[in-house]
């Protein structure tokens, strides 16, 4: 079982030196941003610099977040980068319909797609979007835009939407979604607490906007020593006696519990960020 990515580091496409640092920062995936992180007068430069970078292989998977699909910039971004050998995925902002996914998939020839749900309409249509096309490999929330669209304050107002996306991803057979970014890059305690909450909701991993956030995210999502011990105990018992059973300490285990234990141990085997 291959361990899934836990850290997704954003870097602005118009700052090649920052992108280079991001590629060496230890993130599982680097997301080059052509959308929110780039000023309007820098869009063309960002697209060109990103296309030049992706003409060759990269040390880690690189995704590109393109501009809005319903404007002129998004289609131009797709045309510039979708077929390049260094691209590992396309992140599509503000998706509100399954048709947007199928349209991009047909236009680009099938690179892995990842949908960002950033509006109430996108969240309402989460399952349809998540199951729209085989090229779609993940769905994520864009919480800053969603918070503005809903008019909610604080994290509690987003928990229903978060759970909706977690369920939609699972129902569509996709990997659990990663959390949206924590915007305060110096609030590492707040980041850790938010990651713990996200993990409890069913998220797996998180997007980051600064390398200092990466070890915090990884630590929050890697299993604890106690979780590892419990997983090893479960698998040992299941190997010795297949089928549902009660352990000596009273815990009941079945196929679902064993599957969870296997996922736990798979996460523990991944290399960690220094």
C-alpha positions in Angstrom: 0.0 0.0 0.0 1.5 3.3 -1.1 1.4 6.1 1.5 -0.7 9.0 0.3 0.6 12.6 0.3 0.2 14.6 3.5 1.7 17.9 2.5 0.9 20.2 -0.4 3.0 23.3 -0.6 1.8 26.3 -2.6 4.3 28.6 -4.4 3.5 31.6 -6.7 4.1 31.0 -10.3 5.6 34.4 -11.0 8.4 33.8 -8.4 10.7 31.1 -9.8 13.2 31.4 -6.9 10.3 30.7 -4.5 9.2 27.8 -6.6 12.7 26.4 -6.5 12.8 26.6 -2.7 9.5 24.9 -2.5 10.7 22.0 -4.6 13.5 21.5 -2.1 11.4 22.0 1.1 10.3 18.4 1.6 6.6 18.7 0.7 5.0 15.7 -0.9 3.5 17.8 -3.6 4.3 21.4 -4.8 1.4 23.4 -6.1 2.5 26.2 -8.5 -0.2 28.9 -8.2 -1.2 30.9 -11.2 -4.4 32.2 -9.6 -4.8 34.0 -6.3 -1.0 34.4 -5.5 -0.3 36.2 -8.8 -1.2 39.8 -9.6 -3.1 40.5 -12.8 -0.2 42.1 -14.5 2.0 39.1 -13.8 -0.3 36.4 -15.0 1.4 35.9 -18.4 4.8 35.9 -16.9 3.7 33.3 -14.3 2.3 31.1 -17.0 5.4 31.2 -19.1 7.8 30.6 -16.2 5.8 27.6 -15.1 5.6 26.2 -18.6 9.4 26.5 -18.9 9.9 24.7 -15.6 7.6 21.9 -16.5 9.3 21.0 -19.7 11.5 18.6 -17.7 11.1 16.2 -14.8 10.8 17.5 -11.2 12.2 16.2 -7.9 8.6 16.0 -6.5 5.2 15.9 -8.0 4.2 19.3 -9.3 0.6 20.5 -9.6 -0.5 23.7 -11.2 -3.5 25.7 -9.9 -4.9 27.5 -13.0 -7.0 30.6 -13.1 -10.9 30.5 -13.2 -12.2 28.2 -15.8 -15.0 30.6 -16.9 -12.6 33.4 -17.8 -9.9 33.8 -20.5 -6.9 33.0 -18.3 -8.0 29.5 -17.2 -8.2 28.0 -20.7 -4.9 29.7 -21.6 -3.2 28.2 -18.5 -4.5 24.7 -19.4 -3.3 25.0 -23.0 0.2 26.0 -21.8 0.9 23.4 -19.2 -1.5 20.4 -19.5 0.7 18.3 -21.8 4.1 19.1 -20.3 6.1 16.2 -18.9 6.9 17.8 -15.6 3.2 18.2 -14.7 1.7 15.8 -12.2 -1.8 17.3 -11.8 -4.1 20.3 -12.4 -5.9 22.0 -9.6 -9.1 23.6 -10.8 -10.4 26.6 -8.8 -14.0 27.4 -7.9 -15.6 24.3 -9.5 -19.4 24.4 -9.3 -20.5 21.6 -11.7 -19.5 18.2 -13.0 -19.6 19.6 -16.5 -16.5 21.7 -15.8 -14.6 18.6 -14.9 -15.6 16.7 -18.0 -14.9 19.7 -20.1 -11.3 20.1 -18.8 -10.7 16.3 -19.0 -11.8 16.2 -22.6 -9.8 19.4 -23.5 -6.6 18.3 -21.9 -6.4 14.7 -22.7 -6.5 13.3 -19.2 -3.9 14.6 -16.8 -4.9 14.1 -13.1 -7.4 16.7 -12.0 -8.2 18.1 -8.6 -11.3 20.2 -7.9 -11.4 23.1 -5.4 -14.9 23.6 -4.0 -15.0 27.3 -2.9 -18.7 28.2 -3.0 -22.0 27.0 -1.6 -23.0 25.7 -5.0 -19.8 23.7 -5.3 -20.3 22.1 -1.9 -23.9 21.3 -2.7 -22.8 19.5 -5.8 -19.8 17.8 -4.2 -20.6 14.2 -5.0 -21.5 14.9 -8.6 -18.2 16.8 -9.1 -16.2 14.1 -7.3 -17.7 11.4 -9.5 -17.7 13.4 -12.8 -14.8 11.8 -14.6 -12.0 9.2 -14.0 -9.4 11.9 -14.5 -10.6 13.5 -11.3 -8.4 12.3 -8.4 -9.4 14.5 -5.6 -11.6 17.2 -4.2 -10.6 19.9 -1.7 -12.2 22.9 0.0 -11.1 26.5 -0.6 -12.1 27.8 2.7 -11.2 31.5 2.4 -13.6 31.9 -0.6 -16.2 29.6 0.9 -16.2 31.5 4.2 -16.8 34.7 2.3 -19.6 33.1 0.2 -21.4 31.7 3.2 -20.8 34.7 5.5 -19.6 32.5 8.4 -17.1 33.5 11.0 -14.7 31.1 12.7 -14.1 27.5 12.0 -17.3 26.0 13.4 -19.4 27.5 10.5 -17.4 25.4 8.0 -17.6 22.0 9.7 -20.7 20.9 7.8 -19.1 21.7 4.5 -15.9 20.0 5.5 -17.8 16.8 6.4 -19.8 17.0 3.2 -16.6 17.0 1.1 -15.1 14.2 3.1 -18.2 12.0 2.5 -18.4 13.0 -1.2 -14.8 12.0 -1.8 -15.3 8.6 -0.1 -18.6 7.9 -1.9 -16.8 8.6 -5.2 -13.9 6.3 -4.4 -11.4 9.1 -4.1 -8.7 9.6 -1.5 -9.7 11.6 1.6 -9.4 15.3 1.0 -6.5 17.4 2.4 -7.4 20.4 4.5 -7.3 23.9 3.2 -4.4 26.2 4.1 -3.9 27.8 7.6 -3.3 31.4 6.6 -1.3 32.5 9.6 2.2 31.1 8.9 3.5 32.0 12.3 0.6 30.5 14.3 2.0 27.0 14.5 0.1 26.1 17.7 -3.1 27.1 16.0 -2.1 25.1 12.9 -1.5 22.0 15.0 -4.9 22.3 16.7 -6.6 22.9 13.4 -5.0 19.8 11.9 -6.1 17.7 14.9 -9.6 18.8 14.3 -9.4 18.1 10.6 -8.0 14.7 11.2 -11.0 14.0 13.5 -13.3 15.0 10.6 -11.7 12.6 8.2 -9.2 14.8 6.3 -5.8 13.4 5.4 -3.0 16.0 5.1 -3.1 19.7 4.4 -2.1 22.4 2.0 0.6 24.9 3.2 1.8 28.3 2.2 5.1 28.3 4.0 7.7 25.5 4.5 7.7 26.0 8.3 4.1 24.6 8.3 5.1 21.3 6.7 6.5 19.5 9.8 3.5 20.6 11.9 1.1 19.2 9.3 3.0 15.9 8.9 3.3 15.4 12.7 -0.4 16.0 13.1 -1.4 13.4 10.5 1.2 10.7 11.2 0.0 8.0 13.7 1.1 8.3 17.3 3.1 5.6 19.0 0.0 4.4 20.7 -1.9 4.2 17.4 1.0 2.2 15.9 1.1 -0.2 18.8 -2.7 -0.8 18.5 -2.5 -1.3 14.8 0.3 -3.8 15.1 -1.6 -5.7 17.8 -4.7 -5.8 15.6 -2.8 -7.1 12.5 -1.0 -9.7 14.6 -4.3 -11.0 15.9 -5.9 -11.0 12.5 -3.0 -12.9 11.0 -3.1 -15.5 13.7 -6.9 -15.9 13.6 -8.7 -14.5 10.5 -12.2 -13.2 11.0 -14.1 -11.2 13.7 -12.8 -11.7 17.2 -12.4 -10.2 20.6 -8.9 -9.3 21.8 -7.8 -10.2 25.3 -8.3 -6.6 26.4 -11.9 -6.7 25.3 -11.6 -4.8 22.0 -13.7 -6.3 19.1 -12.0 -6.4 15.7 -13.4 -7.2 12.3 -12.5 -6.5 8.6 -13.1 -2.8 8.9 -10.9 -2.5 12.0 -8.1 -4.5 10.2 -8.3 -2.2 7.2 -7.9 0.9 9.4 -4.9 -0.7 11.1 -3.2 -1.4 7.7 -3.7 2.3 6.7 -2.2 3.4 9.9 0.9 1.3 9.4 1.2 2.5 5.8 1.3 6.1 6.9 4.0 5.3 9.4 6.3 3.9 6.8 6.6 7.2 4.8 9.8 9.3 5.1 9.4 12.3 7.4 10.3 15.9 7.0 13.3 17.0 9.0 
